[in-house]
Amino acid sequence: MNAKPTPVIRETANPLHHLWNNHGTWWCHYTEHLPDYTKRRVRLSLHTRDAATARFLRDSLLLEARIAA
């Protein structure tokens, strides 16, 4: 069985989708759906206080996850 997670990317009108600001630092969160029908929540600090930088880093992370799958 293939152990790689399958990314599910959905278009949204919200430019801050998958992002949240925790006391000034932006974080990215998403869920990986695994081949064994389980899921894993991923929460990563983006180490930035700038929303535009956070959006760029989020897009890079999600693209990397999609390519790796």
DSSP file (Angstrom, degrees, kcal/mol; ACC not computed):
  #  RESIDUE AA STRUCTURE BP1 BP2  ACC     N-H-->O    O-->H-N    N-H-->O    O-->H-N    TCO  KAPPA ALPHA  PHI   PSI    X-CA   Y-CA   Z-CA
    1    1 A M              0   0    0      0, 0.0     2,-0.4     0, 0.0    35,-0.1   0.000 360.0 360.0 360.0 142.7    0.0    0.0    0.0
    2    2 A N        -     0   0    0      1,-0.1    34,-0.0    33,-0.1     0, 0.0  -0.629 360.0-164.8 -76.6 125.2    1.2    3.5   -0.8
    3    3 A A        +     0   0    0     -2,-0.4    -1,-0.1    32,-0.1    33,-0.1   0.420  51.3 111.7 -93.6   1.3    1.9    5.4    2.4
    4    4 A K        -     0   0    0     30,-0.1     2,-0.1    65,-0.1    65,-0.1  -0.537  69.8-118.8 -78.1 139.5    2.0    8.9    0.9
    5    5 A P        -     0   0    0      0, 0.0    29,-0.2     0, 0.0    -1,-0.1  -0.433  20.2-129.8 -72.5 152.0   -0.8   11.3    1.9
    6    6 A T  B     -A   33   0A   0     27,-2.2    27,-0.8    -2,-0.1     2,-0.2  -0.908  20.2-137.9-103.8 115.6   -3.0   12.6   -0.9
    7    7 A P        -     0   0    0      0, 0.0     2,-0.6     0, 0.0    25,-0.1  -0.516  10.0-158.0 -74.9 138.9   -3.3   16.4   -0.8
    8    8 A V        -     0   0    0     23,-0.3     2,-0.5    -2,-0.2    23,-0.1  -0.962  11.4-170.9-115.5 111.8   -6.8   17.8   -1.4
    9    9 A I        -     0   0    0     -2,-0.6     2,-0.4    57,-0.0     0, 0.0  -0.910   2.5-173.7-109.3 124.0   -6.6   21.4   -2.6
   10   10 A R        -     0   0    0     -2,-0.5     2,-0.2     0, 0.0    -2,-0.0  -0.936  24.3-122.6-118.1 139.3   -9.8   23.5   -2.8
   11   11 A E        -     0   0    0     -2,-0.4     2,-0.3     2,-0.0     3,-0.0  -0.552  36.0-179.4 -75.0 142.8  -10.1   26.9   -4.2
   12   12 A T        -     0   0    0     -2,-0.2     5,-0.1     2,-0.1     0, 0.0  -0.983  38.3-134.5-143.7 154.0  -11.6   29.4   -1.8
   13   13 A A  S    S+     0   0    0     -2,-0.3    -1,-0.1     3,-0.0    -2,-0.0   0.610  84.8  93.1 -80.8 -12.8  -12.5   33.1   -1.8
   14   14 A N    >   -     0   0    0      1,-0.1     3,-1.6     2,-0.0    -2,-0.1  -0.738  61.5-161.6 -86.3 112.2  -10.8   33.6    1.6
   15   15 A P  T 3  S+     0   0    0      0, 0.0    -1,-0.1     0, 0.0    -2,-0.0   0.656  90.9  53.9 -68.4 -13.3   -7.2   34.7    1.0
   16   16 A L  T >  S+     0   0    0      3,-0.1     3,-2.3     2,-0.0    -2,-0.0   0.193  74.9 142.0-105.0  16.3   -6.3   33.6    4.6
   17   17 A H  T <  S+     0   0    0     -3,-1.6     3,-0.1     1,-0.3    -5,-0.1  -0.356  74.6  16.1 -58.6 136.0   -7.6   30.1    4.3
   18   18 A H  T 3  S+     0   0    0      1,-0.2    11,-2.5    10,-0.1     2,-0.4   0.429 111.5 102.8  76.2   3.6   -5.4   27.7    6.2
   19   19 A L  E <   +B   28   0A   0     -3,-2.3     2,-0.3     9,-0.2    -1,-0.2  -0.889  42.3 173.6-117.2 145.6   -3.8   30.6    8.1
   20   20 A W  E     -B   27   0A   0      7,-2.0     7,-2.7    -2,-0.4     2,-0.6  -0.989  26.9-130.5-146.9 151.5   -4.3   31.9   11.6
   21   21 A N  E     -B   26   0A   0     -2,-0.3     2,-0.7     5,-0.2     5,-0.2  -0.871  18.5-169.6-102.9 117.1   -2.6   34.6   13.6
   22   22 A N  E >  S-B   25   0A   0      3,-2.9     3,-1.4    -2,-0.6    -2,-0.0  -0.867  74.6 -37.2-111.2  98.4   -1.5   33.6   17.0
   23   23 A H  T 3  S-     0   0    0     -2,-0.7    -1,-0.1     1,-0.3     3,-0.1   0.865 125.9 -40.8  54.3  40.6   -0.4   36.6   19.0
   24   24 A G  T 3  S+     0   0    0      1,-0.2     2,-0.5    25,-0.0    -1,-0.3   0.219 118.5 102.5  99.2 -14.9    1.2   38.2   16.0
   25   25 A T  E <   -B   22   0A   0     -3,-1.4    -3,-2.9    22,-0.1     2,-0.3  -0.897  67.0-131.5-106.3 130.5    2.8   35.1   14.4
   26   26 A W  E     -B   21   0A   0     22,-2.6    20,-2.7    -2,-0.5    21,-0.5  -0.594  23.4-170.1 -83.3 139.4    1.2   33.5   11.4
   27   27 A W  E     -BC  20  45A   0     -7,-2.7    -7,-2.0    -2,-0.3     2,-0.4  -0.912  13.6-142.4-124.9 151.9    0.6   29.8   11.3
   28   28 A C  E     -BC  19  44A   0     16,-3.0    16,-2.9    -2,-0.3     2,-0.4  -0.944  20.3-178.7-112.7 136.7   -0.5   27.4    8.6
   29   29 A H  E     + C   0  43A   0    -11,-2.5     2,-0.3    -2,-0.4    14,-0.2  -1.000  10.9 149.0-137.5 140.0   -2.8   24.5    9.3
   30   30 A Y  E     - C   0  42A   0     12,-2.0    12,-3.2    -2,-0.4     2,-0.5  -0.955  37.6-114.7-156.1 169.6   -4.1   21.8    7.0
   31   31 A T  E     - C   0  41A   0     -2,-0.3     2,-0.5    10,-0.2   -23,-0.3  -0.952  16.7-151.0-117.2 130.0   -5.2   18.1    7.2
   32   32 A E  E     - C   0  40A   0      8,-3.1     8,-2.5    -2,-0.5     2,-0.6  -0.871  10.4-147.5 -96.6 128.9   -3.5   15.3    5.3
   33   33 A H  E     -AC   6  39A   0    -27,-0.8   -27,-2.2    -2,-0.5     6,-0.2  -0.881  20.0-149.2 -97.8 118.1   -5.8   12.4    4.3
   34   34 A L    >   -     0   0    0      4,-2.7     3,-1.6    -2,-0.6     4,-0.2  -0.463  22.3-112.8 -91.0 157.3   -3.7    9.2    4.4
   35   35 A P  T 3  S+     0   0    0      0, 0.0    -1,-0.1     0, 0.0   -32,-0.1   0.732 113.9  63.8 -62.3 -22.7   -4.2    6.0    2.3
   36   36 A D  T 3  S-     0   0    0    -33,-0.1     3,-0.1     2,-0.1   -33,-0.0   0.185 121.9-104.3 -88.4  20.2   -5.3    4.0    5.3
   37   37 A Y  S <  S+     0   0    0     -3,-1.6     2,-0.2     1,-0.3    -1,-0.0   0.703  87.3 115.2  66.4  23.6   -8.3    6.3    5.7
   38   38 A T        -     0   0    0     -4,-0.2    -4,-2.7     2,-0.0     2,-0.3  -0.634  53.8-140.9-106.9 174.7   -6.9    8.1    8.7
   39   39 A K  E     -C   33   0A   0     -6,-0.2     2,-0.4    -2,-0.2    -6,-0.2  -0.959   5.2-152.4-137.7 158.1   -5.9   11.8    8.8
   40   40 A R  E     -C   32   0A   0     -8,-2.5    -8,-3.1    -2,-0.3     2,-0.4  -0.995  14.3-138.9-132.3 127.3   -3.2   13.9   10.2
   41   41 A R  E     -C   31   0A   0     -2,-0.4     2,-0.5   -10,-0.2   -10,-0.2  -0.720  17.9-158.6 -84.7 133.0   -3.4   17.5   11.2
   42   42 A V  E     +C   30   0A   0    -12,-3.2   -12,-2.0    -2,-0.4     2,-0.4  -0.956  12.4 178.7-115.3 127.9   -0.4   19.6   10.3
   43   43 A R  E     +C   29   0A   0     -2,-0.5     2,-0.4   -14,-0.2   -14,-0.2  -0.988   7.4 176.4-130.1 120.2    0.3   22.9   12.1
   44   44 A L  E     -C   28   0A   0    -16,-2.9   -16,-3.0    -2,-0.4     2,-0.3  -0.986  27.8-130.4-130.7 131.0    3.4   24.9   11.1
   45   45 A S  E     -C   27   0A   0     -2,-0.4   -18,-0.2   -18,-0.2   -19,-0.0  -0.615  10.0-159.0 -74.0 135.3    4.6   28.2   12.3
   46   46 A L        -     0   0    0    -20,-2.7   -19,-0.2    -2,-0.3    -1,-0.1   0.471  26.8-135.7 -93.4  -3.2    5.5   30.5    9.4
   47   47 A H        +     0   0    0    -21,-0.5     2,-0.3     1,-0.2   -20,-0.1   0.851  65.3 108.8  53.4  41.7    7.7   32.6   11.6
   48   48 A T        -     0   0    0    -22,-0.4   -22,-2.6     1,-0.1    -2,-0.2  -0.986  57.0-159.0-143.3 154.0    6.4   35.9   10.2
   49   49 A R  S    S+     0   0    0     -2,-0.3     2,-0.5   -24,-0.2    -1,-0.1   0.387  72.1  94.5-105.9  -2.0    4.2   38.7   11.4
   50   50 A D     >  -     0   0    0      1,-0.1     4,-2.2   -24,-0.1     5,-0.1  -0.817  63.3-152.9 -99.1 125.4    3.3   39.9    7.8
   51   51 A A  H  > S+     0   0    0     -2,-0.5     4,-2.3     1,-0.2     5,-0.2   0.875  95.7  52.6 -65.2 -38.9    0.1   38.5    6.3
   52   52 A A  H  > S+     0   0    0      2,-0.2     4,-1.9     1,-0.2    -1,-0.2   0.909 111.3  46.8 -64.7 -41.5    1.4   38.8    2.7
   53   53 A T  H  > S+     0   0    0      1,-0.2     4,-2.6     2,-0.2    -1,-0.2   0.897 110.5  53.7 -65.3 -39.9    4.5   36.8    3.5
   54   54 A A  H  X S+     0   0    0     -4,-2.2     4,-2.7     1,-0.2    -2,-0.2   0.903 107.4  50.3 -61.8 -42.0    2.3   34.2    5.3
   55   55 A R  H  X S+     0   0    0     -4,-2.3     4,-2.4     2,-0.2    -1,-0.2   0.915 111.5  48.6 -62.9 -42.2    0.2   33.8    2.3
   56   56 A F  H  X S+     0   0    0     -4,-1.9     4,-2.1     2,-0.2    -2,-0.2   0.929 113.4  46.2 -62.6 -45.8    3.2   33.3    0.1
   57   57 A L  H  X S+     0   0    0     -4,-2.6     4,-2.5     2,-0.2    -2,-0.2   0.887 111.7  52.2 -65.7 -39.4    4.7   30.7    2.5
   58   58 A R  H  X S+     0   0    0     -4,-2.7     4,-2.6     2,-0.2     5,-0.2   0.929 109.6  49.0 -60.2 -46.1    1.4   28.9    2.8
   59   59 A D  H  X S+     0   0    0     -4,-2.4     4,-2.2     1,-0.2    -2,-0.2   0.893 111.6  49.8 -61.8 -39.7    1.1   28.6   -1.0
   60   60 A S  H  X S+     0   0    0     -4,-2.1     4,-2.4     2,-0.2    -1,-0.2   0.912 111.4  48.7 -64.9 -43.1    4.7   27.3   -1.1
   61   61 A L  H  X S+     0   0    0     -4,-2.5     4,-2.3     2,-0.2    -2,-0.2   0.925 113.2  46.2 -63.1 -45.4    4.0   24.7    1.6
   62   62 A L  H  X S+     0   0    0     -4,-2.6     4,-2.0     2,-0.2    -1,-0.2   0.872 112.6  50.3 -68.6 -35.9    0.8   23.5    0.0
   63   63 A L  H  X S+     0   0    0     -4,-2.2     4,-2.4    -5,-0.2    -1,-0.2   0.917 110.5  50.0 -65.2 -42.7    2.4   23.3   -3.4
   64   64 A E  H  X S+     0   0    0     -4,-2.4     4,-2.3     1,-0.2    -2,-0.2   0.900 110.5  49.8 -62.1 -41.6    5.3   21.3   -1.9
   65   65 A A  H  X S+     0   0    0     -4,-2.3     4,-1.0     1,-0.2    -1,-0.2   0.886 111.0  49.9 -64.2 -38.5    2.9   18.9   -0.3
   66   66 A R  H  < S+     0   0    0     -4,-2.0     3,-0.3     1,-0.2    -2,-0.2   0.906 112.3  46.4 -67.7 -40.9    1.0   18.4   -3.6
   67   67 A I  H  < S+     0   0    0     -4,-2.4    -2,-0.2     1,-0.2    -1,-0.2   0.878 110.2  54.0 -67.9 -38.5    4.3   17.7   -5.5
   68   68 A A  H  <        0   0    0     -4,-2.3    -1,-0.2     1,-0.3    -2,-0.2   0.730 360.0 360.0 -70.2 -21.8    5.5   15.3   -2.8
   69   69 A A     <        0   0    0     -4,-1.0    -1,-0.3    -3,-0.3    -2,-0.2   0.491 360.0 360.0 -77.1 360.0    2.3   13.2   -3.0
